[in-house]
Amino acid sequence: MNSTGNSLSGKKPPSSPEEKLKYMADLEAEPYNGHQPLRAIEILPGLRDNVEFYNVFRFTPQHERKHLDVIKRNFAKIGRFPSLFS
């Protein structure tokens, strides 16, 4: 980051922690769709995960939801990703 809060490339960071929380996944539902914050899941008593991610489960109507701007801008690329493995 430079002194203005932008990345070295000059682009705005994709999303702030506050913005990500607006898109938090329902972690009780399986499978879940959206943002999973760092340390959201307790693996063992007193031991939390060390993983943060944004899950786009399916490109089907029953799994549609609002997404972060960075996800919306790259939705076509994300949708093509599974075809790389078939």
DSSP file (Angstrom, degrees, kcal/mol; ACC not computed):
  #  RESIDUE AA STRUCTURE BP1 BP2  ACC     N-H-->O    O-->H-N    N-H-->O    O-->H-N    TCO  KAPPA ALPHA  PHI   PSI    X-CA   Y-CA   Z-CA
    1    1 A M              0   0    0      0, 0.0     6,-0.3     0, 0.0     2,-0.1   0.000 360.0 360.0 360.0 145.6    0.0    0.0    0.0
    2    2 A N    >   -     0   0    0      4,-3.0     3,-2.0     5,-0.1     6,-0.0  -0.399 360.0 -82.9 -98.6-174.7    1.1    3.5   -0.6
    3    3 A S  T 3  S+     0   0    0      1,-0.3    -1,-0.0    -2,-0.1     0, 0.0   0.681 126.8  58.2 -66.3 -16.8    0.4    6.5    1.6
    4    4 A T  T 3  S-     0   0    0      2,-0.1    -1,-0.3     3,-0.1     3,-0.1   0.460 118.7-106.7 -90.8  -0.8   -3.0    7.1    0.0
    5    5 A G  S <  S+     0   0    0     -3,-2.0     2,-0.2     1,-0.3    -2,-0.1   0.524  81.2 124.3  89.1   4.7   -4.2    3.6    1.0
    6    6 A N        -     0   0    0      1,-0.1    -4,-3.0     6,-0.1    -1,-0.3  -0.611  67.2-101.1 -94.7 158.8   -4.0    2.3   -2.6
    7    7 A S    >   -     0   0    0      4,-1.9     3,-2.2    -6,-0.3    -1,-0.1  -0.245  41.3 -98.6 -69.2 167.2   -2.0   -0.8   -3.7
    8    8 A L  T 3  S+     0   0    0      1,-0.3    -1,-0.1     2,-0.1    -2,-0.0   0.759 123.3  63.6 -61.0 -24.9    1.3   -0.2   -5.3
    9    9 A S  T 3  S-     0   0    0      2,-0.2    -1,-0.3     1,-0.1     3,-0.1   0.584 115.1-116.0 -74.8  -8.2   -0.3   -0.7   -8.7
   10   10 A G  S <  S+     0   0    0     -3,-2.2     2,-0.2     1,-0.3    -2,-0.1   0.381  76.0 125.1  89.2  -4.8   -2.4    2.4   -8.1
   11   11 A K        -     0   0    0      1,-0.1    -4,-1.9    -5,-0.0    -1,-0.3  -0.593  69.5-103.3 -88.8 150.9   -5.6    0.4   -8.0
   12   12 A K        -     0   0    0     -2,-0.2    -6,-0.1    -6,-0.2    -1,-0.1  -0.476  45.7 -99.5 -66.8 137.1   -8.1    0.5   -5.2
   13   13 A P        -     0   0    0      0, 0.0     3,-0.1     0, 0.0    -1,-0.1  -0.290  37.1-113.3 -55.4 148.0   -7.9   -2.6   -3.0
   14   14 A P  S    S-     0   0    0      0, 0.0    56,-0.4     0, 0.0     2,-0.3   0.835  83.6 -16.2 -59.9 -37.0  -10.8   -5.0   -4.0
   15   15 A S        -     0   0    0     54,-0.1    53,-0.0    53,-0.1     0, 0.0  -0.961  59.7-123.3-167.5 148.8  -12.7   -4.7   -0.7
   16   16 A S     >  -     0   0    0     -2,-0.3     4,-2.4    -3,-0.1     5,-0.2  -0.501  36.3-108.3 -88.3 162.0  -12.4   -3.6    2.9
   17   17 A P  H  > S+     0   0    0      0, 0.0     4,-1.7     0, 0.0    -1,-0.1   0.877 121.7  52.8 -56.4 -36.8  -13.1   -5.9    5.8
   18   18 A E  H  > S+     0   0    0      1,-0.2     4,-0.8     2,-0.2    -3,-0.0   0.913 108.8  48.4 -66.0 -42.1  -16.3   -3.9    6.5
   19   19 A E  H >4 S+     0   0    0      1,-0.2     3,-0.9     2,-0.2     4,-0.5   0.906 108.4  54.9 -64.5 -40.6  -17.5   -4.4    2.9
   20   20 A K  H >< S+     0   0    0     -4,-2.4     3,-1.7     1,-0.2    15,-0.3   0.876  99.8  60.8 -60.1 -38.5  -16.8   -8.1    3.0
   21   21 A L  H >< S+     0   0    0     -4,-1.7     3,-1.4     1,-0.3    -1,-0.2   0.788  93.3  64.7 -62.5 -26.7  -19.0   -8.5    6.1
   22   22 A K  T << S+     0   0    0     -3,-0.9    -1,-0.3    -4,-0.8    -2,-0.2   0.748 107.7  42.5 -64.2 -22.3  -22.0   -7.3    4.1
   23   23 A Y  T <  S+     0   0    0     -3,-1.7    12,-2.7    -4,-0.5    -1,-0.3   0.028  82.5 150.9-113.8  24.0  -21.6  -10.4    2.0
   24   24 A M  B <   -a   35   0A   0     -3,-1.4    12,-0.2    10,-0.2     9,-0.1  -0.325  44.8-121.1 -62.8 136.7  -21.0  -12.9    4.8
   25   25 A A        -     0   0    0     10,-2.8     2,-1.2     1,-0.1     9,-0.1  -0.362  24.6-105.2 -73.2 155.0  -22.1  -16.4    4.1
   26   26 A D    >   -     0   0    0      7,-0.3     3,-1.2     1,-0.2    -1,-0.1  -0.734  36.9-168.1 -78.2  98.3  -24.6  -18.2    6.2
   27   27 A L  T 3  S+     0   0    0     -2,-1.2    -1,-0.2     1,-0.3     5,-0.1   0.589  81.0  60.6 -72.7  -9.6  -22.1  -20.5    7.9
   28   28 A E  T 3  S+     0   0    0      3,-0.1    -1,-0.3    -3,-0.1     2,-0.3   0.712  94.2  77.0 -84.7 -23.0  -24.8  -22.7    9.4
   29   29 A A  S <  S-     0   0    0     -3,-1.2     3,-0.1     4,-0.0    -4,-0.0  -0.614  84.4-117.3 -87.8 146.7  -26.1  -23.5    5.9
   30   30 A E  S    S+     0   0    0     -2,-0.3     2,-0.1     1,-0.3    -3,-0.0  -0.999  95.1  23.4-129.4 135.2  -24.4  -26.0    3.7
   31   31 A P  S    S-     0   0    0      0, 0.0     2,-0.3     0, 0.0    -1,-0.3   0.710  91.3-159.9 -74.4 153.9  -23.2  -25.4    1.1
   32   32 A Y        -     0   0    0     -2,-0.1     2,-0.4    -5,-0.1    -5,-0.1  -0.700   8.5-152.9-106.2 158.7  -22.7  -21.7    1.8
   33   33 A N        +     0   0    0     -2,-0.3     2,-0.3    23,-0.1    -7,-0.3  -0.988  54.5  27.7-133.5 118.4  -22.2  -18.9   -0.6
   34   34 A G  E    S- B   0  55A   0     21,-2.1    21,-3.3    -2,-0.4     2,-0.3  -0.920  94.7 -10.6 132.8-158.0  -20.4  -15.7    0.1
   35   35 A H  E     -aB  24  54A   0    -12,-2.7   -10,-2.8    -2,-0.3    19,-0.2  -0.619  43.1-165.1 -85.8 131.6  -17.6  -14.4    2.4
   36   36 A Q  E     - B   0  53A   0     17,-3.5    17,-1.7    -2,-0.3     3,-0.1  -0.963  22.9-140.1-111.4 112.9  -16.2  -16.5    5.2
   37   37 A P    >   -     0   0    0      0, 0.0     3,-1.4     0, 0.0    14,-0.2  -0.265  31.0 -82.1 -71.3 159.3  -14.2  -14.3    7.5
   38   38 A L  T 3  S+     0   0    0      1,-0.3    14,-0.2     2,-0.1    12,-0.1  -0.327 115.0  10.9 -56.2 136.4  -10.9  -15.3    9.1
   39   39 A R  T 3  S+     0   0    0     12,-0.3    -1,-0.3    10,-0.2    11,-0.1   0.744  85.2 134.5  64.5  28.3  -11.4  -17.4   12.3
   40   40 A A    <   +     0   0    0     -3,-1.4     2,-0.5    11,-0.4    -2,-0.1   0.749  58.8  57.5 -77.5 -24.2  -15.1  -17.9   11.6
   41   41 A I  S    S-     0   0    0     -4,-0.2     8,-2.3    10,-0.2     2,-0.7  -0.919  73.9-140.7-117.2 131.4  -15.1  -21.6   12.4
   42   42 A E  E     -C   48   0B   0     -2,-0.5     6,-0.3     6,-0.2    -2,-0.0  -0.800  17.3-177.1 -88.5 116.0  -14.0  -23.3   15.6
   43   43 A I  E    S-     0   0B   0      4,-2.4    -1,-0.2    -2,-0.7     5,-0.2   0.925  72.9  -4.1 -78.8 -48.3  -12.1  -26.5   14.6
   44   44 A L  E >  S-C   47   0B   0      3,-1.3     3,-3.0     0, 0.0    -1,-0.3  -0.900 106.6 -62.7-135.7 162.7  -11.5  -27.7   18.2
   45   45 A P  T 3  S+     0   0    0      0, 0.0     3,-0.1     0, 0.0    -2,-0.0  -0.299 127.3   1.6 -53.1 119.9  -12.3  -25.9   21.5
   46   46 A G  T 3  S+     0   0    0      1,-0.1     2,-0.6    -2,-0.1    -4,-0.0   0.413 110.2 105.9  82.2  -0.7  -10.3  -22.7   21.5
   47   47 A L  E <   -C   44   0B   0     -3,-3.0    -4,-2.4     0, 0.0    -3,-1.3  -0.942  49.0-172.5-117.0 113.7   -8.8  -23.4   18.0
   48   48 A R  E     -C   42   0B   0     -2,-0.6    -6,-0.2    -6,-0.3    -8,-0.1  -0.679  28.8 -99.2-102.6 156.1  -10.2  -21.3   15.2
   49   49 A D        -     0   0    0     -8,-2.3   -10,-0.2    -2,-0.3    -1,-0.1  -0.175  16.1-144.7 -66.6 166.1   -9.4  -21.6   11.5
   50   50 A N        +     0   0    0    -12,-0.1     2,-0.4   -11,-0.1   -12,-0.1  -0.279  63.7 108.0-124.5  43.9   -6.9  -19.5    9.7
   51   51 A V        -     0   0    0    -14,-0.2   -11,-0.4   -10,-0.1     2,-0.4  -0.980  39.7-179.2-130.5 132.7   -8.8  -19.2    6.4
   52   52 A E        +     0   0    0     -2,-0.4     2,-0.3   -14,-0.2   -14,-0.1  -1.000  23.2 147.5-126.9 130.4  -10.6  -16.3    4.8
   53   53 A F  E     -B   36   0A   0    -17,-1.7   -17,-3.5    -2,-0.4     2,-0.5  -0.977  43.5-126.5-155.2 169.7  -12.3  -16.8    1.5
   54   54 A Y  E     -B   35   0A   0     -2,-0.3     2,-0.5   -19,-0.2   -19,-0.3  -0.981  27.8-156.1-122.7 116.1  -15.2  -15.9   -0.8
   55   55 A N  E     -B   34   0A   0    -21,-3.3   -21,-2.1    -2,-0.5     2,-0.7  -0.830  14.5-172.4-101.7 123.3  -17.2  -18.8   -2.1
   56   56 A V        -     0   0    0     -2,-0.5   -23,-0.1   -23,-0.2     3,-0.1  -0.917  14.8-173.6-107.8 100.4  -19.3  -18.6   -5.2
   57   57 A F        -     0   0    0     -2,-0.7     2,-0.3     1,-0.2    -1,-0.2   0.951  53.4 -12.1 -68.6 -55.5  -21.1  -21.9   -5.0
   58   58 A R        -     0   0    0      5,-0.2     2,-0.6     2,-0.1    -1,-0.2  -0.980  48.6-128.9-147.0 155.2  -22.9  -22.2   -8.3
   59   59 A F  S    S+     0   0    0     -2,-0.3     5,-0.1    -3,-0.1     3,-0.0  -0.471  73.9 113.4 -99.9  58.5  -24.0  -20.2  -11.3
   60   60 A T  S >  S-     0   0    0     -2,-0.6     3,-1.9     1,-0.1     4,-0.2  -0.928  78.8-111.9-128.7 152.8  -27.6  -21.3  -11.0
   61   61 A P  G >  S+     0   0    0      0, 0.0     3,-1.5     0, 0.0    -1,-0.1   0.840 113.3  59.7 -55.0 -37.7  -30.7  -19.2  -10.1
   62   62 A Q  G 3  S+     0   0    0      1,-0.3    -3,-0.0    -3,-0.0     0, 0.0   0.668 109.6  44.5 -69.6 -12.5  -31.2  -21.0   -6.7
   63   63 A H  G <  S+     0   0    0     -3,-1.9    -1,-0.3     2,-0.0    -5,-0.2   0.239  83.3 128.3-112.2  12.4  -27.8  -19.8   -5.6
   64   64 A E    <   +     0   0    0     -3,-1.5     2,-0.3    -4,-0.2    -5,-0.1  -0.407  26.1 145.4 -69.5 145.1  -27.9  -16.2   -6.8
   65   65 A R        -     0   0    0     -2,-0.1     2,-0.2   -31,-0.0    -2,-0.0  -0.951  53.5 -72.3-162.6 173.4  -27.1  -13.5   -4.3
   66   66 A K        -     0   0    0     -2,-0.3     2,-0.3     1,-0.0     0, 0.0  -0.538  52.5-163.0 -74.9 145.4  -25.5  -10.0   -4.1
   67   67 A H        -     0   0    0     -2,-0.2   -11,-0.0     1,-0.1     5,-0.0  -0.875  25.8 -87.7-129.4 160.8  -21.7  -10.1   -4.5
   68   68 A L     >  -     0   0    0     -2,-0.3     4,-2.3     1,-0.1     3,-0.5  -0.249  44.6-111.3 -57.0 152.4  -18.7   -7.8   -3.8
   69   69 A D  H  > S+     0   0    0      1,-0.2     4,-2.7     2,-0.2     5,-0.2   0.885 118.5  56.0 -57.6 -40.3  -17.9   -5.4   -6.7
   70   70 A V  H  > S+     0   0    0    -56,-0.4     4,-0.9     1,-0.2    -1,-0.2   0.853 108.9  47.5 -63.2 -33.3  -14.7   -7.3   -7.4
   71   71 A I  H  4 S+     0   0    0     -3,-0.5     3,-0.4     2,-0.2    -2,-0.2   0.925 111.7  49.9 -70.9 -45.0  -16.7  -10.5   -7.8
   72   72 A K  H >< S+     0   0    0     -4,-2.3     3,-1.1     1,-0.2     4,-0.3   0.902 109.0  52.1 -60.7 -41.2  -19.2   -8.8  -10.1
   73   73 A R  H 3< S+     0   0    0     -4,-2.7    -1,-0.2     1,-0.2     3,-0.2   0.797 119.8  35.0 -65.0 -27.8  -16.5   -7.3  -12.3
   74   74 A N  T 3X S+     0   0    0     -4,-0.9     4,-2.4    -3,-0.4    -1,-0.2   0.134  80.4 117.4-113.5  18.6  -14.9  -10.8  -12.7
   75   75 A F  H <> S+     0   0    0     -3,-1.1     4,-2.5     1,-0.2     5,-0.2   0.865  75.0  52.6 -58.5 -40.7  -18.0  -13.0  -12.8
   76   76 A A  H  > S+     0   0    0     -4,-0.3     4,-1.3     2,-0.2    -1,-0.2   0.918 111.2  46.8 -63.7 -42.8  -17.4  -14.2  -16.4
   77   77 A K  H  > S+     0   0    0      1,-0.2     4,-0.9     2,-0.2     3,-0.3   0.917 112.6  49.7 -63.8 -43.3  -13.9  -15.3  -15.5
   78   78 A I  H >< S+     0   0    0     -4,-2.4     3,-0.7     1,-0.2    -2,-0.2   0.902 108.2  53.9 -63.0 -41.2  -15.1  -17.0  -12.4
   79   79 A G  H 3< S+     0   0    0     -4,-2.5     4,-0.3     1,-0.2    -1,-0.2   0.795 107.9  50.3 -64.4 -29.3  -17.8  -18.8  -14.2
   80   80 A R  H >X S+     0   0    0     -4,-1.3     3,-0.9    -3,-0.3     4,-0.5   0.665  87.6  88.3 -81.5 -16.5  -15.3  -20.2  -16.7
   81   81 A F  G X< S+     0   0    0     -4,-0.9     3,-1.7    -3,-0.7     4,-0.3   0.880  82.2  53.3 -54.0 -48.5  -13.0  -21.5  -14.0
   82   82 A P  G >4 S+     0   0    0      0, 0.0     3,-1.6     0, 0.0    -1,-0.3   0.828  99.5  64.2 -59.2 -29.7  -14.6  -25.0  -13.6
   83   83 A S  G X4 S+     0   0    0     -3,-0.9     3,-0.9    -4,-0.3    -2,-0.2   0.685  86.9  71.9 -68.8 -15.1  -14.3  -25.7  -17.3
   84   84 A L  G << S+     0   0    0     -3,-1.7    -1,-0.3    -4,-0.5    -3,-0.1   0.726 100.5  46.2 -68.4 -20.3  -10.5  -25.6  -17.0
   85   85 A F  G <         0   0    0     -3,-1.6    -1,-0.2    -4,-0.3    -2,-0.2   0.338 360.0 360.0-106.9   5.5  -10.7  -28.9  -15.2
   86   86 A S    <         0   0    0     -3,-0.9    -1,-0.1    -4,-0.2    -2,-0.1   0.441 360.0 360.0-108.2 360.0  -13.0  -30.9  -17.5
